[in-house]
Amino acid sequence: MSIYPIILSQTKFAHRDSLQYPFEERGLQFGDGIYEVIRIYHGEYYLLEEHVSRLFRSAEAVKIQLPFEKEELKTLLNTLLTKNDVQTDAKVYLQVTRGSAPREHTFPVGVAANAYVYVKALPRNLEFLENGVGAITQRDVRWENCYIKSLNLLPNVMAKQEAKEHGCYEAILNRDGFVTECSSSNVYLVKNGEIFTHPATRNILHGCVRIRVEQFANRLGIPFNEDGFSVTDIETADELFLSSSTSEIMPIVTVDDKPVADGKPGKITQQLQEAYVIDANIETKKVEQTN
């Protein structure tokens, strides 16, 4: 996947090869920072407002002073797409750290935050979206502030790698048998026509697509329960799916090498996928570009 040449550094635009930071950088040495990943369809952002708002919530939670206001950032992000002439499907990665300073655990005084943003091509994975993916279960060993989208992702990385080594797409995490989320996505169980997922507490990331899943379910008359579910509940689930900005709404058809129900994407998951495509205006944009 190609990275577009123009990046945003602080509030200025530059070529990606010009980006440099001192070796004493708090994101590198402490993971002292936050980030966002924003989906782009046919050159337009999806859920931009939601992602920007979450970035500011994360910054407030870890006491990082961002180098821009909300409206300024949205303008900069749109300009970034224009400068790169982004016309196809892609994603934006946005990272902010506490800045560059001598290595001390306490916050440096009078040091500006470091921020950079880049665009990377990201086609939709239509095969996985249509046929579903496999997952494994893993114990959730992360910290208790997962609602903050921080750079402290080593447990997530380890879980995701374990899934990959088992030939799977994701790792479903649990605390004492109670499912929280996946290594890089929210997860949902469908039983008797109802959706179940972990409540939006500090123990999970409050996904932007997760918000849409609940809205789609309400619109379709599908009960959406934040009562959570257990690992053992998966054995009798009718459907299982995950959501994230890069995975969209993705069916999970096997867990720990066992099929979920009949091992095929379920009806409710497919209804939610259709609602997602409509909400993101994906097909309309595709037709417009083809004409």
N, C-alpha and C positions, 0 to 999 in steps of 0.2 A: 504494500500500500504506500502510495507516495505522499510525502508531506509537501504542502504548498510553500513557495519560497518566502513569502512575506509573513512575518510574525509581528505580534504586538509585545513590546517590552516596556514595562511601566505604562506610560500613556503615549508612547511613540512607536512608529512603525519602522521596521528594519528588515534586512535580509536575515534568514535563519542562521546563516553561517557566522554572523557577527555577534551572536549571543554568547556572552562570557560572564562568569561570576568568579569571585575569589574562592580559594579552596576552603576558607572559613565561612561557609554559608550555612545558615541554620537549617535549611531544608535538607541539605546533604548530610549534616552531622547529627541532627536531632530528629529529623522528620518533622520539624517544627513549621508546619504549614498546612494549607488546605487546598482543595482542588474541585473542579467541576468538569464533567464531560457533557457536551451539548450536541444533540443530533441535528443533522442538516439533511433535508430532502430536496433534491433538485435546486440547490442553491439557496434554500430558505431555512431558517431556524425552526425547530419544533420545541415548544415549551420553554422558550427563552426566558420569559418572565419568571417562571417557576425556578429555573436553575440559578438565575441571578439572585433571586430572593434567598435561596438556600445558601449560596455563597456568602451572603452578608450575615445570615444567621450563624454559619460556621465561624466566620471571622469574629463575630461578637462573642461566641462561646469560648474561643481560645485567645481572646484579647489581642487580635491583630488589627491594626489600623490600615484599612485598604487605601490604596493611592488614588481612588476614584469614587465618585458617587454612583448610585444605581443607574440613573438616566445617562450619565456620561459613559459608563461601561457599556450599556446597550448600544449607544451610538458607535463606540469604538469597535464593538464586535461586528456590527453591520458593515462598518467601513472596512474591516479586515476581509470580509467576504468579497466586497467590491474590489479591493486592491488585488486580490488573488483571482478575481473573475471566476468564482466558484459557481458552477452550473449544475453539478451532479450531486450524488449522495456522499456525505462526508461526516466528520465529527470535529468538534473543536475541543481541545484540551486546554484548560485554564488552571494555572497554578499560582498561588501566592504563598510566600514564606515570610518569616519575621524579619528577614534581611541578612546582610553580611556583617559579621562582627567577630571579635576574638571569642574563642570557644569557652563560654561560661553557661552553666545551666540556667541562671537567672536571665530575665529579659534584658537585652541591651538598651541603653538610654539614648534617645536622639538618633536612632537608626531607622531608615525608611524600609518599608517592606519591599521585597522583590516580587514582581509579577511578570509573568509571560504567558502568551497565548499562541497556539498554532493550530492550523487546519490540516487534517489528514483525510484522504479519500477513504470511504467506507461504504462499499456496496451492500445492499440488503442480502442476507443469507437466506434466499428463498427456499433452498432445499431443507434446511433445518426448520424454518418456519412452517413448512408444509408437512414434513414427516416427523418432526419432534427430535428430541435429543435424550441422551442418557445422563444420569447423575449418580453420585455416591453420597453416602451420609458420613459426616465427620462431627466430632465434638467441637463446639464453639469455644475457642480459647482466647477470644479477643477481649479487649477492655470493655468497660461498662458505659462508654460514651460513643457508641457506634452511630448515633444520630449525627455526630459531627463528621463531615466528609474530610477527614484528615489524611495526611500522608503516611500515617502509621499503618501500613498495609501488609507487613510481613506475615501475620497469621493468615490473611486472605490469600496471599501469594502461595504459601505452603499448601493450603487447602485446594487451590485451583490447580497447582502442579500435581497434587495427588490424584485429582480427578482426571487430568490429562494422561497420567501414567496408567490409569485404568481404562483409557479409551473413552472417557466421558467428557461432557461439556461443562458440567458444574458440580460443585460440592454443596450439599444441603447441610447446613450447620444446626446443631442442637445444643441446648443447655439442659443437662439432666433429662434428656429424652424429649424435651419440648422444642420444637423446631422454631428457629429464629428467622433466618434468611439464608441465602446462598453466599458464596464467597464474593460475588460481584453483582448480585441481583436479589430482588425480593421473590418470595415463593408462595404459592397458593395451592390449596387442596380443594377439590370439588367432590361433594358427597350429597346424593339425593337432591340434586338441582341447586345446591347452595355452595357459596364460596367461603372458605375459611383461610385466614392468614393471621400472622402475629400482630398484635396491637402496635400502634405507632408509639413505642416507648423509647427510652434511651438505648435499648439493646439492639435496635435495628436502624438502618438508614431509612429516612422517610423519603422514599423514591418519588421522583416527579412523575414517572409513568405509573407508579402505584396509585397516586392520586387519581389519575385518569381511569385506571382499572375500576376503582370504586365508583366513579362517575358513570362509566359505561354500564356497569352492573346495575346501578340504580335505574338508569334509563331503559335497560332491557328487562327490568322487573326481576332480576336475579338477586336473591338475598346475599348480602356481603357481611360476613361475620368476622370481627376482630377478636375472636375467642382463641385463636391459635389452634394448633393440632400437634400431635406427637409423631415420633418416628414410626411407632406401631400403627398409627392411623393410615399411613401410606399404603400398608398392605391391603386395605379394603377400600382405597380411594377409587372414585369413578374417573377422576382426571387429576392431573397435576400440571402446573405450568409456572413459569417464572416471568419476571418483567424487569427491564432496564432500558436505558436510553439506547444502548448499542444492540441489545438482543430483542427489543420490542416486547411482544407477548409471545413467549416461546413454549410450545408443548414439551413436557417431560414424559417420555414414554417408557423408560426403564429406570429403576433405582436399585443400586447394588446388584445389578445383573438380573433383576426380576422385573417382568412387565408390570406397568401400571394398568390395571383393568385388562383390556384386550391388547394393550401395547400399541395403541394408535391414538392420535390426537382426538380429544373429545369435542363434543358439540358445543359446549359452553365456551371452551377455549377458542374454538373457531369463530364463534359469535363475537367474542371480545377482540379477536384479531381483525375481523371485518370492521368493527367500530373504530379500532385504532387507525386503520388505513383511511377511513373516511375522515376522522378527526385531524389526521396529519395531512390530509388532502393529497395523498401520495399518487393515487391513480389519475386524478385530475391534472396534476402537474406533469405526469408522465405523458398524458395525451396531448397537453399543450405543447410540450417540447417536441413531440413527434410530428405534430402538424407544421 
